Amino acid sequence: MASKEKGAEAAPKAKSKRKTDKFGFQVGSKSAQVAAQYAGKGATQAEVKKKFGRTFHNVLSIAKTRGHAVSTKVEKNGNRTRKRYFLKPKKVA
């Protein structure tokens, strides 16, 4: 095994050339499409599952850690309640 010399610095990482949307997801990916659905008029997990075949819990948590606003609204339909999630991009100064 080769040992690193003291004071040697690692080469800087190259920036990715992939295009990203306003939430930081790769353009055209399912995550970007789900984020766009949440950003529009909002969406429930059931609506996302119906359109994409599964729920994307990670999209909301990733967007939140990136500084975007995630809000919810509880909708009542008879005895059932559903949460509608909304995603708003962070404000750039």
C-alpha positions in Angstrom: 0.0 0.0 0.0 1.3 3.4 -0.9 1.1 6.1 1.8 0.2 9.6 1.1 2.8 12.3 1.5 2.2 14.9 4.1 0.8 18.1 2.6 -0.4 16.4 -0.6 -3.8 17.6 -1.7 -6.5 15.6 -3.4 -7.5 16.7 -6.9 -10.6 18.9 -7.1 -13.8 17.1 -8.1 -15.2 17.9 -11.5 -18.7 19.4 -11.6 -21.4 17.2 -13.0 -22.6 18.2 -16.4 -26.1 16.9 -15.8 -28.9 19.5 -16.0 -31.0 19.8 -12.9 -34.4 21.4 -12.2 -35.2 24.1 -9.7 -35.2 21.5 -6.9 -31.9 19.9 -7.8 -33.2 16.7 -9.4 -31.9 15.5 -12.8 -34.1 16.8 -15.6 -36.4 14.1 -16.9 -35.9 11.7 -13.9 -38.9 10.3 -12.1 -37.9 12.2 -9.0 -38.0 15.5 -11.0 -41.4 14.6 -12.4 -42.7 13.8 -8.9 -41.3 17.1 -7.6 -43.0 18.9 -10.4 -46.3 17.3 -9.4 -45.9 18.4 -5.8 -44.9 21.9 -6.9 -48.0 22.4 -9.1 -51.3 22.1 -7.3 -49.8 19.7 -4.8 -50.4 15.9 -4.6 -51.3 13.2 -2.2 -49.2 10.0 -1.9 -52.1 8.1 -3.5 -52.0 10.4 -6.6 -48.3 9.9 -6.9 -48.6 6.1 -6.6 -51.4 6.0 -9.2 -49.3 8.0 -11.7 -45.8 6.5 -11.1 -46.6 3.1 -9.6 -45.0 3.7 -6.2 -44.7 6.4 -3.6 -41.7 8.7 -3.5 -41.2 9.6 0.2 -37.6 10.5 -0.5 -38.3 13.3 -2.9 -39.9 15.5 -0.2 -37.2 14.8 2.4 -34.4 15.4 -0.1 -36.0 18.7 -1.2 -36.5 19.7 2.4 -32.8 19.1 3.2 -31.9 21.2 0.2 -33.7 24.1 1.7 -37.0 24.0 -0.2 -40.3 24.5 1.6 -42.6 21.4 2.1 -46.0 22.1 3.4 -49.1 19.9 3.9 -52.8 20.3 3.9 -55.2 17.8 5.4 -58.2 17.1 3.2 -61.3 15.4 4.6 -63.5 13.1 2.5 -66.2 11.6 4.6 -64.5 9.6 7.3 -61.2 9.5 5.4 -58.4 12.1 5.6 -55.6 12.6 3.2 -52.5 14.8 3.2 -51.8 16.9 0.2 -48.1 17.8 -0.1 -46.9 21.1 -1.6 -43.3 21.8 -2.6 -42.0 25.4 -3.1 -38.5 26.2 -4.4 -36.2 28.1 -2.0 -35.8 31.8 -2.6 -32.5 32.7 -4.1 -31.0 36.0 -2.9 
